[in-house]
Amino acid sequence: MSGGREMGRLGGTARWLAALGLLGWAAAGFAQYPSRTVTIVVTVPPGSSTDIVARLLADRLPDRLGQRFVVENRPGASGLIAAGAVARAAPDGHTLAVAPSTLYIAPHVLPKGAGGGVDVVKDLVPVIRTASSPMVLIVNPQLGVKSVAELVAHAKAAPGLAYATSGNGSPMHIAGELFARASGVTLTHIPYKGVMPAVQDTMSGQVKVSFSALGGIVQFISAGRIVPLAVIGERTTLLPNVPTLRAAGVAGVDVNPPWFPLLAPAGTPAEIVARLNAEANAVLGLPEVRERLAAVGVEAHGGTPQEAARYAREDYERFGRIVAEFGIKGE
């Protein structure tokens, strides 16, 4: 009996020591990451909110992880080309991507196989929801409307009122279609190639209404060149005096604002994802980083990989349904 108990204790100790050995091996491998320069592929051109987020991470992560981080811009096919390249990279944490969440709309609006046929949900692992740029309904001051109710009344009196967005199939386009249905007005969509061209024409008066991301246009609001009537979604501290669409009387425009996931190839070890997540959270928590992002109309977030993955799945599924319902096609 006592011998059996002793053997049992020895067996348990052996298993415990073996587990410690495995943990030590895992910790050693974990500590070695990264072992060389890390490339962050950005799916859009330089200067965008997405690019600013990526460069802030690339500037500050080396101090925490001990290796260089470089940014490589590879626009095209609404981010699918770059996403495919990252998905095919070695799943070792040395090739990452930062993309706008339009990546989860692109497969629904572009031809099948665009960008090499990457599956943005299965082939990429969200590491963190880095930040987002609130969506706003803006108008040219010359339109003479100061509230959503006044805009709806104006649109009903002038069916077909044009509104600008950053492009077909963008979150702003989808928000515009949902707004038109929810408020009972008829609008004409004018797609542009990016937020800034759409906003520039809204300021010039070529179009009087736009659904836009806040990133990059804060200074125009401050200068009074455009008037924000409502925030799409949740209220934001970046525009504390601007109501949400729901608060302004138009419900049913339920679209997440553009957000910027940090992504790794599927199959990247959980330990590497966890370390990247922890260090990115630390960077996004720095006051100077949050202030830099807020200055350009971007809210810093953070959170777990699981939360980022949930956002990705929800956006992919929700946008898929809406795109099919409205028959939206990409450019």
C-alpha positions in Angstrom: 0.0 0.0 0.0 2.7 2.5 1.1 4.9 1.4 -1.8 2.0 2.0 -4.2 1.3 5.4 -2.7 5.0 6.2 -3.0 5.1 5.2 -6.6 2.0 7.2 -7.2 3.7 10.3 -5.7 6.9 9.7 -7.7 4.8 9.3 -10.9 3.0 12.6 -10.1 6.3 14.3 -9.5 7.7 13.0 -12.7 4.7 14.2 -14.6 5.0 17.6 -12.9 8.7 17.9 -13.7 8.0 16.9 -17.3 5.3 19.6 -17.5 7.7 22.1 -16.1 10.2 21.1 -18.7 7.7 21.6 -21.5 6.7 24.9 -20.0 10.4 25.9 -19.9 10.9 24.9 -23.5 7.8 26.9 -24.5 8.9 29.9 -22.5 12.3 29.7 -24.1 10.8 29.7 -27.6 8.4 32.4 -26.6 11.3 34.6 -25.3 13.2 34.3 -28.6 10.4 36.0 -30.6 11.1 38.1 -32.6 14.5 36.8 -33.9 14.8 39.3 -36.8 13.1 42.3 -38.4 9.3 42.2 -38.5 7.5 43.5 -41.5 4.1 45.1 -41.1 2.3 45.1 -44.5 -0.2 47.9 -44.8 -3.0 47.3 -47.3 -3.6 50.9 -48.2 -1.3 53.8 -49.4 0.8 55.9 -47.0 -0.8 58.8 -45.1 -4.1 57.1 -44.3 -5.4 56.4 -40.8 -4.5 52.8 -41.2 -0.9 53.7 -42.2 -0.6 56.1 -39.2 -1.6 53.3 -36.8 0.8 50.9 -38.4 3.7 53.3 -38.2 3.0 54.2 -34.5 3.2 50.5 -33.7 6.4 50.1 -35.8 8.0 53.0 -34.1 7.4 51.8 -30.6 7.3 48.0 -30.6 11.1 47.7 -31.2 11.8 49.1 -27.7 9.6 46.4 -26.3 10.5 43.5 -28.5 14.1 44.2 -29.3 13.9 44.0 -33.1 13.2 46.4 -36.0 9.7 46.8 -37.3 9.3 48.1 -40.9 6.2 49.2 -42.7 5.5 48.1 -46.3 2.5 49.6 -48.1 0.9 47.3 -50.7 -2.4 48.6 -51.8 -4.7 46.9 -54.3 -7.9 44.9 -54.6 -9.3 46.5 -51.4 -6.5 45.0 -49.4 -6.9 41.5 -50.6 -3.6 41.4 -52.5 -1.6 42.3 -49.4 -3.8 40.1 -47.2 -3.0 37.2 -49.5 0.7 37.8 -49.3 0.6 37.9 -45.5 -1.6 34.8 -45.3 1.0 32.9 -47.4 4.0 34.1 -45.3 5.6 31.8 -42.7 3.4 31.8 -39.6 6.1 32.9 -37.2 5.1 36.4 -36.4 7.7 38.1 -38.6 5.2 39.1 -41.3 2.1 40.9 -40.1 -0.6 43.2 -41.6 -2.5 46.2 -40.6 -5.7 46.8 -42.6 -8.9 48.7 -42.5 -11.9 46.6 -41.7 -13.1 47.1 -45.3 -11.0 43.9 -45.7 -14.1 42.0 -44.4 -16.3 43.7 -47.0 -14.1 43.2 -50.0 -14.8 39.5 -50.6 -18.5 40.3 -50.8 -18.2 43.1 -53.4 -15.3 42.1 -55.6 -15.3 39.2 -58.1 -14.6 35.8 -56.7 -10.9 35.1 -56.5 -9.9 38.8 -56.4 -6.6 39.2 -54.7 -5.7 35.5 -55.1 -8.6 34.0 -53.4 -7.5 34.7 -49.8 -10.1 33.8 -47.1 -9.8 36.8 -44.8 -11.5 35.0 -41.9 -9.7 31.6 -42.1 -6.3 32.6 -43.5 -5.6 35.5 -41.1 -5.5 35.6 -37.3 -6.6 39.0 -35.7 -4.0 39.9 -33.0 -5.7 43.0 -31.8 -8.3 45.7 -32.6 -5.8 48.5 -32.6 -8.1 51.5 -33.2 -11.1 52.8 -35.1 -12.2 55.9 -37.0 -15.8 57.0 -36.2 -18.1 57.4 -39.1 -19.9 60.8 -39.4 -22.7 62.2 -41.5 -21.3 65.6 -42.7 -22.8 68.4 -44.9 -21.5 71.5 -46.6 -22.5 74.6 -44.6 -24.1 76.1 -47.7 -26.8 73.4 -47.6 -28.3 75.3 -44.7 -29.2 72.2 -42.6 -28.1 72.0 -39.0 -29.6 68.6 -37.9 -30.5 65.2 -39.2 -34.2 66.0 -39.1 -33.6 69.1 -41.3 -31.5 67.0 -43.7 -34.2 64.3 -43.9 -36.8 67.1 -44.6 -34.6 68.6 -47.3 -34.0 65.2 -48.9 -37.7 64.4 -49.0 -38.3 67.7 -50.8 -35.4 67.0 -53.2 -35.5 63.3 -54.1 -32.2 61.9 -55.4 -30.0 64.2 -53.3 -26.4 63.2 -53.9 -24.1 62.0 -51.2 -20.4 61.2 -51.4 -18.4 58.3 -49.9 -14.9 56.8 -50.2 -16.1 54.2 -52.7 -18.6 51.5 -53.7 -18.9 48.9 -51.0 -17.2 51.0 -48.3 -18.7 51.1 -44.8 -19.7 54.7 -45.6 -21.6 53.5 -48.7 -23.4 50.9 -46.7 -24.2 53.4 -44.0 -25.7 55.7 -46.6 -27.9 53.0 -48.0 -29.1 52.1 -44.6 -29.7 55.7 -43.7 -31.8 56.3 -46.9 -34.0 53.3 -46.1 -34.4 54.0 -42.4 -35.3 57.7 -43.0 -37.5 57.1 -46.0 -35.6 59.3 -48.5 -34.1 58.7 -51.9 -30.4 59.4 -52.2 -27.9 59.2 -55.1 -24.6 57.6 -54.2 -21.4 59.3 -55.7 -18.4 57.1 -55.0 -14.9 58.5 -54.8 -11.5 56.8 -54.6 -10.9 57.5 -50.9 -12.1 59.6 -48.0 -10.2 62.8 -48.9 -11.4 63.2 -52.5 -15.0 62.8 -51.2 -14.6 65.3 -48.4 -12.8 67.8 -50.7 -15.8 67.8 -53.1 -18.2 68.1 -50.1 -16.3 71.2 -48.9 -16.2 72.7 -52.4 -20.0 72.2 -52.7 -19.8 69.8 -55.7 -21.8 67.5 -53.5 -23.4 68.7 -50.3 -23.6 65.5 -48.2 -21.1 62.9 -47.3 -20.8 59.8 -45.1 -17.2 59.8 -44.0 -14.7 58.4 -41.6 -13.5 61.0 -39.1 -9.8 60.1 -39.7 -8.1 63.0 -41.5 -11.0 65.5 -41.5 -11.0 66.8 -37.9 -9.3 70.0 -38.9 -12.0 70.7 -41.5 -14.8 70.3 -38.9 -12.9 72.6 -36.5 -12.5 75.2 -39.3 -16.2 75.1 -40.0 -15.7 74.0 -43.6 -18.0 71.0 -43.1 -20.7 70.4 -40.5 -21.1 67.1 -38.7 -24.7 66.2 -38.1 -24.4 62.8 -36.5 -22.1 60.0 -35.6 -23.0 56.6 -37.0 -23.0 54.0 -34.2 -21.8 54.8 -30.7 -21.1 58.3 -29.4 -17.5 59.3 -29.6 -15.4 61.5 -27.3 -13.7 62.9 -30.4 -17.0 64.7 -31.2 -18.6 65.1 -27.8 -21.3 67.5 -28.9 -22.4 65.5 -32.0 -25.3 63.1 -31.4 -25.6 59.6 -32.8 -27.9 58.9 -35.7 -30.2 57.0 -33.3 -30.3 59.9 -30.8 -31.1 62.2 -33.8 -34.1 60.1 -34.6 -32.9 57.6 -37.3 -32.5 54.1 -36.0 -31.4 51.0 -37.9 -28.0 52.2 -39.3 -26.0 49.6 -37.4 -22.6 49.5 -39.0 -19.3 49.3 -37.0 -17.0 52.2 -37.8 -13.9 51.4 -39.8 -11.4 49.7 -37.5 -7.8 48.5 -38.0 -6.9 45.0 -37.0 -3.3 43.8 -36.6 -3.2 40.5 -38.4 -0.9 37.4 -38.5 -1.0 34.4 -40.8 -3.2 31.5 -39.7 -1.2 29.0 -37.8 0.9 31.6 -35.9 1.7 30.1 -32.5 -0.7 31.3 -29.8 2.3 32.3 -27.6 3.5 34.7 -30.4 0.0 36.1 -30.9 -0.3 36.6 -27.1 3.0 38.4 -26.9 2.2 40.7 -29.8 -1.2 41.4 -28.3 0.3 42.3 -24.9 2.9 44.6 -26.4 0.5 46.3 -28.8 -1.9 46.9 -26.0 0.9 48.6 -24.0 1.8 50.8 -27.0 -1.9 51.8 -27.6 -2.2 52.7 -23.9 0.6 55.3 -24.1 -0.9 58.8 -23.6 1.2 60.2 -26.5 0.0 57.5 -28.9 -3.7 58.0 -27.9 -3.3 61.8 -28.3 -1.6 61.4 -31.7 -4.4 59.2 -32.9 -7.1 61.5 -31.5 -5.6 64.5 -33.3 -6.3 62.8 -36.6 -9.8 61.5 -35.7 -8.8 58.0 -34.6 -9.7 56.3 -31.3 -7.2 53.9 -29.8 -8.7 50.6 -28.5 -6.8 47.4 -27.8 -8.3 44.2 -26.2 -7.8 40.5 -26.7 -7.3 38.5 -29.8 -10.6 36.8 -29.2 -12.4 40.2 -29.2 -10.7 41.2 -32.4 -11.7 37.9 -34.0 -15.3 38.4 -32.9 -15.3 41.8 -34.5 -13.9 40.3 -37.7 -16.5 37.5 -37.9 -19.4 39.9 -37.1 -18.3 42.4 -39.8 -17.8 39.7 -42.4 -21.2 38.2 -41.8 -23.1 41.5 -41.3 -21.6 43.2 -44.3 -22.2 40.0 -46.4 -25.9 40.2 -45.6 -26.2 43.9 -46.3 -24.2 43.8 -49.6 -26.4 41.0 -50.9 -29.6 42.8 -49.8 -28.7 46.0 -51.6 -26.9 44.4 -54.5 -23.8 46.5 -53.8 -20.8 45.9 -56.2 -17.2 47.0 -55.9 -15.3 49.2 -58.3 
